[in-house]
Amino acid sequence: MSLSVWFSLVIICLLGAISPGPSVVVVLRHSLSNGRLHGILAALAHTLGVAIWAILTISGLALLVAETPLLFSVITYAGAGYLAWIGVKALQSKGQRFLQTRTSRAPLSAAVRDGATVALLNPKLAIFFIALFSQFISAEMALTEQWITVATVTTIDGLWYLCVAIILSNSRVIEQLQKQSVLIDRISGVVLLGLALRVITL
């Protein structure tokens, strides 16, 4: 893989990571509602999901998904259902959970579950890997190039969402947002439900 091709991959991955979507909403909610560790675990779990997508793409399974409408539909509707479920939970939230004691927070496993699931069932990520990431994959790629490709997309995704989790869980930021926690949950819920509706109507 030439340096110019690698830079193109970096740009595509960076744009994919920072574009608004359900992933950033999930990391944001865990960071604000449950604290920094929850946000970091959600970010790392999301990165693991992205790594799995990258490996599947290199293995050729993404092409299988693209050529099997039923399989792609299953992923799409499962993802939409999961987004809707998280959205409803957000709308039902009473807010300010990040001000409560550690024992009242969501379990760490919930952050891991949400981070990984939103990555694996996110139709936006499926489209990204099938339509864009796959353009950098070829049957002639050496094993080293394959690992560089996987490491690139995984590292960019991980660094971006870790930054989101760490910055948004900063005590000064939380202090400014704590009075708006209910509103943040409501907005998150509406956004997630809107994304779920958009997924099934496309």
mmCIF file of the C-alpha atoms, coordinates in Angstrom:
data_MODEL
# 
_entry.id   MODEL 
# 
loop_
_atom_site.group_PDB 
_atom_site.id 
_atom_site.type_symbol 
_atom_site.label_atom_id 
_atom_site.label_alt_id 
_atom_site.label_comp_id 
_atom_site.label_asym_id 
_atom_site.label_entity_id 
_atom_site.label_seq_id 
_atom_site.pdbx_PDB_ins_code 
_atom_site.Cartn_x 
_atom_site.Cartn_y 
_atom_site.Cartn_z 
_atom_site.occupancy 
_atom_site.B_iso_or_equiv 
_atom_site.pdbx_formal_charge 
_atom_site.auth_seq_id 
_atom_site.auth_comp_id 
_atom_site.auth_asym_id 
_atom_site.auth_atom_id 
_atom_site.pdbx_PDB_model_num 
ATOM 1   C CA . MET A 1 1   ? 0.000   0.000   0.000  1.00 0.00 ? 1   MET A CA 1 
ATOM 2   C CA . SER A 1 2   ? 1.467   3.316   -1.101 1.00 0.00 ? 2   SER A CA 1 
ATOM 3   C CA . LEU A 1 3   ? 1.647   6.288   1.237  1.00 0.00 ? 3   LEU A CA 1 
ATOM 4   C CA . SER A 1 4   ? -0.864  8.241   -0.865 1.00 0.00 ? 4   SER A CA 1 
ATOM 5   C CA . VAL A 1 5   ? -3.380  5.388   -0.694 1.00 0.00 ? 5   VAL A CA 1 
ATOM 6   C CA . TRP A 1 6   ? -2.862  5.114   3.058  1.00 0.00 ? 6   TRP A CA 1 
ATOM 7   C CA . PHE A 1 7   ? -3.469  8.851   3.500  1.00 0.00 ? 7   PHE A CA 1 
ATOM 8   C CA . SER A 1 8   ? -6.680  8.486   1.504  1.00 0.00 ? 8   SER A CA 1 
ATOM 9   C CA . LEU A 1 9   ? -7.729  5.674   3.835  1.00 0.00 ? 9   LEU A CA 1 
ATOM 10  C CA . VAL A 1 10  ? -6.935  7.831   6.877  1.00 0.00 ? 10  VAL A CA 1 
ATOM 11  C CA . ILE A 1 11  ? -9.100  10.670  5.560  1.00 0.00 ? 11  ILE A CA 1 
ATOM 12  C CA . ILE A 1 12  ? -12.014 8.353   4.760  1.00 0.00 ? 12  ILE A CA 1 
ATOM 13  C CA . CYS A 1 13  ? -11.811 6.711   8.194  1.00 0.00 ? 13  CYS A CA 1 
ATOM 14  C CA . LEU A 1 14  ? -11.529 10.058  9.976  1.00 0.00 ? 14  LEU A CA 1 
ATOM 15  C CA . LEU A 1 15  ? -14.563 11.459  8.185  1.00 0.00 ? 15  LEU A CA 1 
ATOM 16  C CA . GLY A 1 16  ? -16.489 8.289   8.951  1.00 0.00 ? 16  GLY A CA 1 
ATOM 17  C CA . ALA A 1 17  ? -15.588 8.424   12.636 1.00 0.00 ? 17  ALA A CA 1 
ATOM 18  C CA . ILE A 1 18  ? -16.400 12.081  13.281 1.00 0.00 ? 18  ILE A CA 1 
ATOM 19  C CA . SER A 1 19  ? -19.637 12.229  11.281 1.00 0.00 ? 19  SER A CA 1 
ATOM 20  C CA . PRO A 1 20  ? -22.669 12.473  13.605 1.00 0.00 ? 20  PRO A CA 1 
ATOM 21  C CA . GLY A 1 21  ? -24.550 9.262   14.242 1.00 0.00 ? 21  GLY A CA 1 
ATOM 22  C CA . PRO A 1 22  ? -25.820 6.830   16.876 1.00 0.00 ? 22  PRO A CA 1 
ATOM 23  C CA . SER A 1 23  ? -22.313 5.843   17.989 1.00 0.00 ? 23  SER A CA 1 
ATOM 24  C CA . VAL A 1 24  ? -21.403 9.286   19.277 1.00 0.00 ? 24  VAL A CA 1 
ATOM 25  C CA . VAL A 1 25  ? -24.796 9.583   20.989 1.00 0.00 ? 25  VAL A CA 1 
ATOM 26  C CA . VAL A 1 26  ? -24.224 6.311   22.876 1.00 0.00 ? 26  VAL A CA 1 
ATOM 27  C CA . VAL A 1 27  ? -20.710 7.269   24.000 1.00 0.00 ? 27  VAL A CA 1 
ATOM 28  C CA . LEU A 1 28  ? -21.932 10.737  24.945 1.00 0.00 ? 28  LEU A CA 1 
ATOM 29  C CA . ARG A 1 29  ? -24.819 9.413   27.053 1.00 0.00 ? 29  ARG A CA 1 
ATOM 30  C CA . HIS A 1 30  ? -22.636 6.978   28.973 1.00 0.00 ? 30  HIS A CA 1 
ATOM 31  C CA . SER A 1 31  ? -19.976 9.636   29.549 1.00 0.00 ? 31  SER A CA 1 
ATOM 32  C CA . LEU A 1 32  ? -22.445 12.179  30.894 1.00 0.00 ? 32  LEU A CA 1 
ATOM 33  C CA . SER A 1 33  ? -24.818 9.847   32.700 1.00 0.00 ? 33  SER A CA 1 
ATOM 34  C CA . ASN A 1 34  ? -22.463 7.326   34.248 1.00 0.00 ? 34  ASN A CA 1 
ATOM 35  C CA . GLY A 1 35  ? -19.003 8.883   34.232 1.00 0.00 ? 35  GLY A CA 1 
ATOM 36  C CA . ARG A 1 36  ? -15.665 8.737   32.463 1.00 0.00 ? 36  ARG A CA 1 
ATOM 37  C CA . LEU A 1 37  ? -14.980 5.030   32.917 1.00 0.00 ? 37  LEU A CA 1 
ATOM 38  C CA . HIS A 1 38  ? -18.338 4.108   31.377 1.00 0.00 ? 38  HIS A CA 1 
ATOM 39  C CA . GLY A 1 39  ? -17.680 6.407   28.446 1.00 0.00 ? 39  GLY A CA 1 
ATOM 40  C CA . ILE A 1 40  ? -14.202 4.987   27.903 1.00 0.00 ? 40  ILE A CA 1 
ATOM 41  C CA . LEU A 1 41  ? -15.486 1.406   28.024 1.00 0.00 ? 41  LEU A CA 1 
ATOM 42  C CA . ALA A 1 42  ? -18.261 2.253   25.572 1.00 0.00 ? 42  ALA A CA 1 
ATOM 43  C CA . ALA A 1 43  ? -15.655 3.833   23.269 1.00 0.00 ? 43  ALA A CA 1 
ATOM 44  C CA . LEU A 1 44  ? -13.313 0.833   23.501 1.00 0.00 ? 44  LEU A CA 1 
ATOM 45  C CA . ALA A 1 45  ? -16.170 -1.623  22.918 1.00 0.00 ? 45  ALA A CA 1 
ATOM 46  C CA . HIS A 1 46  ? -17.225 0.402   19.888 1.00 0.00 ? 46  HIS A CA 1 
ATOM 47  C CA . THR A 1 47  ? -13.664 0.234   18.594 1.00 0.00 ? 47  THR A CA 1 
ATOM 48  C CA . LEU A 1 48  ? -13.722 -3.547  18.984 1.00 0.00 ? 48  LEU A CA 1 
ATOM 49  C CA . GLY A 1 49  ? -16.905 -3.643  16.917 1.00 0.00 ? 49  GLY A CA 1 
ATOM 50  C CA . VAL A 1 50  ? -15.240 -1.546  14.217 1.00 0.00 ? 50  VAL A CA 1 
ATOM 51  C CA . ALA A 1 51  ? -12.237 -3.891  14.223 1.00 0.00 ? 51  ALA A CA 1 
ATOM 52  C CA . ILE A 1 52  ? -14.587 -6.838  13.699 1.00 0.00 ? 52  ILE A CA 1 
ATOM 53  C CA . TRP A 1 53  ? -16.219 -5.060  10.756 1.00 0.00 ? 53  TRP A CA 1 
ATOM 54  C CA . ALA A 1 54  ? -12.782 -4.344  9.260  1.00 0.00 ? 54  ALA A CA 1 
ATOM 55  C CA . ILE A 1 55  ? -11.670 -7.971  9.614  1.00 0.00 ? 55  ILE A CA 1 
ATOM 56  C CA . LEU A 1 56  ? -14.941 -9.214  8.111  1.00 0.00 ? 56  LEU A CA 1 
ATOM 57  C CA . THR A 1 57  ? -14.506 -6.850  5.179  1.00 0.00 ? 57  THR A CA 1 
ATOM 58  C CA . ILE A 1 58  ? -10.982 -8.085  4.490  1.00 0.00 ? 58  ILE A CA 1 
ATOM 59  C CA . SER A 1 59  ? -12.230 -11.669 4.821  1.00 0.00 ? 59  SER A CA 1 
ATOM 60  C CA . GLY A 1 60  ? -14.779 -11.012 2.092  1.00 0.00 ? 60  GLY A CA 1 
ATOM 61  C CA . LEU A 1 61  ? -17.853 -11.395 4.275  1.00 0.00 ? 61  LEU A CA 1 
ATOM 62  C CA . ALA A 1 62  ? -18.862 -7.776  3.691  1.00 0.00 ? 62  ALA A CA 1 
ATOM 63  C CA . LEU A 1 63  ? -19.241 -8.614  -0.007 1.00 0.00 ? 63  LEU A CA 1 
ATOM 64  C CA . LEU A 1 64  ? -21.494 -11.499 0.977  1.00 0.00 ? 64  LEU A CA 1 
ATOM 65  C CA . VAL A 1 65  ? -23.656 -9.114  3.006  1.00 0.00 ? 65  VAL A CA 1 
ATOM 66  C CA . ALA A 1 66  ? -23.802 -6.676  0.101  1.00 0.00 ? 66  ALA A CA 1 
ATOM 67  C CA . GLU A 1 67  ? -24.880 -9.407  -2.309 1.00 0.00 ? 67  GLU A CA 1 
ATOM 68  C CA . THR A 1 68  ? -27.423 -10.948 0.087  1.00 0.00 ? 68  THR A CA 1 
ATOM 69  C CA . PRO A 1 69  ? -30.285 -8.456  0.519  1.00 0.00 ? 69  PRO A CA 1 
ATOM 70  C CA . LEU A 1 70  ? -31.979 -10.556 3.207  1.00 0.00 ? 70  LEU A CA 1 
ATOM 71  C CA . LEU A 1 71  ? -28.864 -10.641 5.391  1.00 0.00 ? 71  LEU A CA 1 
ATOM 72  C CA . PHE A 1 72  ? -28.329 -6.911  4.974  1.00 0.00 ? 72  PHE A CA 1 
ATOM 73  C CA . SER A 1 73  ? -32.002 -6.296  5.820  1.00 0.00 ? 73  SER A CA 1 
ATOM 74  C CA . VAL A 1 74  ? -31.651 -8.347  9.008  1.00 0.00 ? 74  VAL A CA 1 
ATOM 75  C CA . ILE A 1 75  ? -28.665 -6.236  10.097 1.00 0.00 ? 75  ILE A CA 1 
ATOM 76  C CA . THR A 1 76  ? -30.499 -3.038  9.157  1.00 0.00 ? 76  THR A CA 1 
ATOM 77  C CA . TYR A 1 77  ? -33.713 -3.777  11.045 1.00 0.00 ? 77  TYR A CA 1 
ATOM 78  C CA . ALA A 1 78  ? -31.893 -5.238  14.044 1.00 0.00 ? 78  ALA A CA 1 
ATOM 79  C CA . GLY A 1 79  ? -29.832 -2.061  14.203 1.00 0.00 ? 79  GLY A CA 1 
ATOM 80  C CA . ALA A 1 80  ? -32.909 0.150   13.899 1.00 0.00 ? 80  ALA A CA 1 
ATOM 81  C CA . GLY A 1 81  ? -34.646 -1.803  16.657 1.00 0.00 ? 81  GLY A CA 1 
ATOM 82  C CA . TYR A 1 82  ? -31.657 -1.430  18.960 1.00 0.00 ? 82  TYR A CA 1 
ATOM 83  C CA . LEU A 1 83  ? -31.418 2.316   18.303 1.00 0.00 ? 83  LEU A CA 1 
ATOM 84  C CA . ALA A 1 84  ? -35.125 2.685   19.035 1.00 0.00 ? 84  ALA A CA 1 
ATOM 85  C CA . TRP A 1 85  ? -34.729 0.739   22.298 1.00 0.00 ? 85  TRP A CA 1 
ATOM 86  C CA . ILE A 1 86  ? -31.877 2.972   23.480 1.00 0.00 ? 86  ILE A CA 1 
ATOM 87  C CA . GLY A 1 87  ? -33.886 6.028   22.411 1.00 0.00 ? 87  GLY A CA 1 
ATOM 88  C CA . VAL A 1 88  ? -36.905 4.995   24.474 1.00 0.00 ? 88  VAL A CA 1 
ATOM 89  C CA . LYS A 1 89  ? -34.654 4.380   27.499 1.00 0.00 ? 89  LYS A CA 1 
ATOM 90  C CA . ALA A 1 90  ? -33.214 7.870   27.075 1.00 0.00 ? 90  ALA A CA 1 
ATOM 91  C CA . LEU A 1 91  ? -36.673 9.453   26.896 1.00 0.00 ? 91  LEU A CA 1 
ATOM 92  C CA . GLN A 1 92  ? -37.686 7.619   30.071 1.00 0.00 ? 92  GLN A CA 1 
ATOM 93  C CA . SER A 1 93  ? -34.568 8.725   31.931 1.00 0.00 ? 93  SER A CA 1 
ATOM 94  C CA . LYS A 1 94  ? -34.910 11.168  34.807 1.00 0.00 ? 94  LYS A CA 1 
ATOM 95  C CA . GLY A 1 95  ? -31.543 12.712  34.036 1.00 0.00 ? 95  GLY A CA 1 
ATOM 96  C CA . GLN A 1 96  ? -28.673 13.721  36.337 1.00 0.00 ? 96  GLN A CA 1 
ATOM 97  C CA . ARG A 1 97  ? -27.582 10.129  36.851 1.00 0.00 ? 97  ARG A CA 1 
ATOM 98  C CA . PHE A 1 98  ? -23.996 11.278  36.664 1.00 0.00 ? 98  PHE A CA 1 
ATOM 99  C CA . LEU A 1 99  ? -24.568 13.212  39.885 1.00 0.00 ? 99  LEU A CA 1 
ATOM 100 C CA . GLN A 1 100 ? -25.619 10.141  41.822 1.00 0.00 ? 100 GLN A CA 1 
ATOM 101 C CA . THR A 1 101 ? -23.503 7.667   43.749 1.00 0.00 ? 101 THR A CA 1 
ATOM 102 C CA . ARG A 1 102 ? -21.480 5.035   41.960 1.00 0.00 ? 102 ARG A CA 1 
ATOM 103 C CA . THR A 1 103 ? -23.823 2.250   43.126 1.00 0.00 ? 103 THR A CA 1 
ATOM 104 C CA . SER A 1 104 ? -26.790 3.869   41.351 1.00 0.00 ? 104 SER A CA 1 
ATOM 105 C CA . ARG A 1 105 ? -25.051 4.084   38.015 1.00 0.00 ? 105 ARG A CA 1 
ATOM 106 C CA . ALA A 1 106 ? -25.543 1.639   35.188 1.00 0.00 ? 106 ALA A CA 1 
ATOM 107 C CA . PRO A 1 107 ? -23.230 -1.393  35.379 1.00 0.00 ? 107 PRO A CA 1 
ATOM 108 C CA . LEU A 1 108 ? -19.990 -1.217  33.421 1.00 0.00 ? 108 LEU A CA 1 
ATOM 109 C CA . SER A 1 109 ? -21.217 -4.136  31.350 1.00 0.00 ? 109 SER A CA 1 
ATOM 110 C CA . ALA A 1 110 ? -24.016 -1.915  30.012 1.00 0.00 ? 110 ALA A CA 1 
ATOM 111 C CA . ALA A 1 111 ? -21.454 0.504   28.575 1.00 0.00 ? 111 ALA A CA 1 
ATOM 112 C CA . VAL A 1 112 ? -19.535 -2.358  26.949 1.00 0.00 ? 112 VAL A CA 1 
ATOM 113 C CA . ARG A 1 113 ? -22.747 -3.875  25.591 1.00 0.00 ? 113 ARG A CA 1 
ATOM 114 C CA . ASP A 1 114 ? -24.049 -0.608  24.158 1.00 0.00 ? 114 ASP A CA 1 
ATOM 115 C CA . GLY A 1 115 ? -20.709 0.376   22.624 1.00 0.00 ? 115 GLY A CA 1 
ATOM 116 C CA . ALA A 1 116 ? -20.185 -2.966  20.902 1.00 0.00 ? 116 ALA A CA 1 
ATOM 117 C CA . THR A 1 117 ? -23.790 -3.449  19.821 1.00 0.00 ? 117 THR A CA 1 
ATOM 118 C CA . VAL A 1 118 ? -24.196 0.002   18.311 1.00 0.00 ? 118 VAL A CA 1 
ATOM 119 C CA . ALA A 1 119 ? -21.061 -0.652  16.251 1.00 0.00 ? 119 ALA A CA 1 
ATOM 120 C CA . LEU A 1 120 ? -21.998 -4.128  15.071 1.00 0.00 ? 120 LEU A CA 1 
ATOM 121 C CA . LEU A 1 121 ? -25.664 -3.280  14.327 1.00 0.00 ? 121 LEU A CA 1 
ATOM 122 C CA . ASN A 1 122 ? -25.163 0.240   13.021 1.00 0.00 ? 122 ASN A CA 1 
ATOM 123 C CA . PRO A 1 123 ? -26.333 0.296   9.361  1.00 0.00 ? 123 PRO A CA 1 
ATOM 124 C CA . LYS A 1 124 ? -24.216 3.396   8.812  1.00 0.00 ? 124 LYS A CA 1 
ATOM 125 C CA . LEU A 1 125 ? -21.085 1.410   9.658  1.00 0.00 ? 125 LEU A CA 1 
ATOM 126 C CA . ALA A 1 126 ? -22.238 -1.470  7.469  1.00 0.00 ? 126 ALA A CA 1 
ATOM 127 C CA . ILE A 1 127 ? -22.594 0.900   4.519  1.00 0.00 ? 127 ILE A CA 1 
ATOM 128 C CA . PHE A 1 128 ? -19.246 2.521   5.300  1.00 0.00 ? 128 PHE A CA 1 
ATOM 129 C CA . PHE A 1 129 ? -17.354 -0.768  5.236  1.00 0.00 ? 129 PHE A CA 1 
ATOM 130 C CA . ILE A 1 130 ? -19.205 -2.218  2.252  1.00 0.00 ? 130 ILE A CA 1 
ATOM 131 C CA . ALA A 1 131 ? -19.166 0.903   0.073  1.00 0.00 ? 131 ALA A CA 1 
ATOM 132 C CA . LEU A 1 132 ? -16.014 2.791   1.118  1.00 0.00 ? 132 LEU A CA 1 
ATOM 133 C CA . PHE A 1 133 ? -13.600 0.740   3.211  1.00 0.00 ? 133 PHE A CA 1 
ATOM 134 C CA . SER A 1 134 ? -13.848 -2.202  0.803  1.00 0.00 ? 134 SER A CA 1 
ATOM 135 C CA . GLN A 1 135 ? -12.401 -0.011  -1.959 1.00 0.00 ? 135 GLN A CA 1 
ATOM 136 C CA . PHE A 1 136 ? -9.027  -0.224  -0.219 1.00 0.00 ? 136 PHE A CA 1 
ATOM 137 C CA . ILE A 1 137 ? -9.128  -4.026  -0.064 1.00 0.00 ? 137 ILE A CA 1 
ATOM 138 C CA . SER A 1 138 ? -7.930  -6.352  -2.787 1.00 0.00 ? 138 SER A CA 1 
ATOM 139 C CA . ALA A 1 139 ? -7.245  -10.068 -3.072 1.00 0.00 ? 139 ALA A CA 1 
ATOM 140 C CA . GLU A 1 140 ? -3.581  -9.308  -3.750 1.00 0.00 ? 140 GLU A CA 1 
ATOM 141 C CA . MET A 1 141 ? -3.005  -7.475  -0.471 1.00 0.00 ? 141 MET A CA 1 
ATOM 142 C CA . ALA A 1 142 ? -0.176  -8.851  1.631  1.00 0.00 ? 142 ALA A CA 1 
ATOM 143 C CA . LEU A 1 143 ? -0.924  -9.860  5.208  1.00 0.00 ? 143 LEU A CA 1 
ATOM 144 C CA . THR A 1 144 ? 1.074   -6.872  6.481  1.00 0.00 ? 144 THR A CA 1 
ATOM 145 C CA . GLU A 1 145 ? -1.037  -4.490  4.397  1.00 0.00 ? 145 GLU A CA 1 
ATOM 146 C CA . GLN A 1 146 ? -4.200  -6.089  5.709  1.00 0.00 ? 146 GLN A CA 1 
ATOM 147 C CA . TRP A 1 147 ? -3.107  -5.563  9.302  1.00 0.00 ? 147 TRP A CA 1 
ATOM 148 C CA . ILE A 1 148 ? -2.096  -1.967  8.561  1.00 0.00 ? 148 ILE A CA 1 
ATOM 149 C CA . THR A 1 149 ? -5.536  -1.347  7.088  1.00 0.00 ? 149 THR A CA 1 
ATOM 150 C CA . VAL A 1 150 ? -7.323  -2.845  10.093 1.00 0.00 ? 150 VAL A CA 1 
ATOM 151 C CA . ALA A 1 151 ? -5.052  -1.011  12.525 1.00 0.00 ? 151 ALA A CA 1 
ATOM 152 C CA . THR A 1 152 ? -5.657  2.296   10.752 1.00 0.00 ? 152 THR A CA 1 
ATOM 153 C CA . VAL A 1 153 ? -9.447  2.253   10.922 1.00 0.00 ? 153 VAL A CA 1 
ATOM 154 C CA . THR A 1 154 ? -9.419  0.817   14.450 1.00 0.00 ? 154 THR A CA 1 
ATOM 155 C CA . THR A 1 155 ? -6.939  3.359   15.820 1.00 0.00 ? 155 THR A CA 1 
ATOM 156 C CA . ILE A 1 156 ? -8.751  6.344   14.300 1.00 0.00 ? 156 ILE A CA 1 
ATOM 157 C CA . ASP A 1 157 ? -12.112 5.189   15.627 1.00 0.00 ? 157 ASP A CA 1 
ATOM 158 C CA . GLY A 1 158 ? -10.690 4.437   19.061 1.00 0.00 ? 158 GLY A CA 1 
ATOM 159 C CA . LEU A 1 159 ? -8.886  7.757   19.443 1.00 0.00 ? 159 LEU A CA 1 
ATOM 160 C CA . TRP A 1 160 ? -11.908 9.765   18.322 1.00 0.00 ? 160 TRP A CA 1 
ATOM 161 C CA . TYR A 1 161 ? -14.397 8.155   20.693 1.00 0.00 ? 161 TYR A CA 1 
ATOM 162 C CA . LEU A 1 162 ? -11.927 8.123   23.572 1.00 0.00 ? 162 LEU A CA 1 
ATOM 163 C CA . CYS A 1 163 ? -11.543 11.884  23.083 1.00 0.00 ? 163 CYS A CA 1 
ATOM 164 C CA . VAL A 1 164 ? -15.334 12.253  23.113 1.00 0.00 ? 164 VAL A CA 1 
ATOM 165 C CA . ALA A 1 165 ? -15.602 10.215  26.325 1.00 0.00 ? 165 ALA A CA 1 
ATOM 166 C CA . ILE A 1 166 ? -12.740 11.948  28.144 1.00 0.00 ? 166 ILE A CA 1 
ATOM 167 C CA . ILE A 1 167 ? -13.633 15.504  27.166 1.00 0.00 ? 167 ILE A CA 1 
ATOM 168 C CA . LEU A 1 168 ? -17.341 15.146  27.900 1.00 0.00 ? 168 LEU A CA 1 
ATOM 169 C CA . SER A 1 169 ? -16.696 13.488  31.266 1.00 0.00 ? 169 SER A CA 1 
ATOM 170 C CA . ASN A 1 170 ? -14.430 16.318  32.420 1.00 0.00 ? 170 ASN A CA 1 
ATOM 171 C CA . SER A 1 171 ? -15.676 17.695  35.735 1.00 0.00 ? 171 SER A CA 1 
ATOM 172 C CA . ARG A 1 172 ? -15.897 21.237  34.399 1.00 0.00 ? 172 ARG A CA 1 
ATOM 173 C CA . VAL A 1 173 ? -17.924 20.135  31.404 1.00 0.00 ? 173 VAL A CA 1 
ATOM 174 C CA . ILE A 1 174 ? -20.234 18.048  33.579 1.00 0.00 ? 174 ILE A CA 1 
ATOM 175 C CA . GLU A 1 175 ? -20.715 20.975  35.935 1.00 0.00 ? 175 GLU A CA 1 
ATOM 176 C CA . GLN A 1 176 ? -21.932 23.068  33.027 1.00 0.00 ? 176 GLN A CA 1 
ATOM 177 C CA . LEU A 1 177 ? -24.199 20.330  31.696 1.00 0.00 ? 177 LEU A CA 1 
ATOM 178 C CA . GLN A 1 178 ? -25.587 18.879  34.912 1.00 0.00 ? 178 GLN A CA 1 
ATOM 179 C CA . LYS A 1 179 ? -28.569 21.246  35.023 1.00 0.00 ? 179 LYS A CA 1 
ATOM 180 C CA . GLN A 1 180 ? -29.466 20.243  31.483 1.00 0.00 ? 180 GLN A CA 1 
ATOM 181 C CA . SER A 1 181 ? -29.215 16.485  32.002 1.00 0.00 ? 181 SER A CA 1 
ATOM 182 C CA . VAL A 1 182 ? -32.927 15.828  31.463 1.00 0.00 ? 182 VAL A CA 1 
ATOM 183 C CA . LEU A 1 183 ? -32.893 17.883  28.273 1.00 0.00 ? 183 LEU A CA 1 
ATOM 184 C CA . ILE A 1 184 ? -29.774 16.049  27.068 1.00 0.00 ? 184 ILE A CA 1 
ATOM 185 C CA . ASP A 1 185 ? -31.467 12.693  27.624 1.00 0.00 ? 185 ASP A CA 1 
ATOM 186 C CA . ARG A 1 186 ? -34.593 13.864  25.821 1.00 0.00 ? 186 ARG A CA 1 
ATOM 187 C CA . ILE A 1 187 ? -32.595 15.159  22.857 1.00 0.00 ? 187 ILE A CA 1 
ATOM 188 C CA . SER A 1 188 ? -30.555 11.939  22.752 1.00 0.00 ? 188 SER A CA 1 
ATOM 189 C CA . GLY A 1 189 ? -33.760 9.892   22.776 1.00 0.00 ? 189 GLY A CA 1 
ATOM 190 C CA . VAL A 1 190 ? -35.320 11.886  19.967 1.00 0.00 ? 190 VAL A CA 1 
ATOM 191 C CA . VAL A 1 191 ? -32.134 11.696  17.891 1.00 0.00 ? 191 VAL A CA 1 
ATOM 192 C CA . LEU A 1 192 ? -31.839 7.927   18.354 1.00 0.00 ? 192 LEU A CA 1 
ATOM 193 C CA . LEU A 1 193 ? -35.501 7.353   17.499 1.00 0.00 ? 193 LEU A CA 1 
ATOM 194 C CA . GLY A 1 194 ? -35.109 9.610   14.463 1.00 0.00 ? 194 GLY A CA 1 
ATOM 195 C CA . LEU A 1 195 ? -32.066 7.643   13.325 1.00 0.00 ? 195 LEU A CA 1 
ATOM 196 C CA . ALA A 1 196 ? -33.964 4.368   13.792 1.00 0.00 ? 196 ALA A CA 1 
ATOM 197 C CA . LEU A 1 197 ? -36.852 5.697   11.707 1.00 0.00 ? 197 LEU A CA 1 
ATOM 198 C CA . ARG A 1 198 ? -34.471 6.968   9.043  1.00 0.00 ? 198 ARG A CA 1 
ATOM 199 C CA . VAL A 1 199 ? -32.789 3.575   8.823  1.00 0.00 ? 199 VAL A CA 1 
ATOM 200 C CA . ILE A 1 200 ? -36.016 1.658   8.135  1.00 0.00 ? 200 ILE A CA 1 
ATOM 201 C CA . THR A 1 201 ? -37.398 4.222   5.690  1.00 0.00 ? 201 THR A CA 1 
ATOM 202 C CA . LEU A 1 202 ? -34.321 4.532   3.468  1.00 0.00 ? 202 LEU A CA 1 
# 
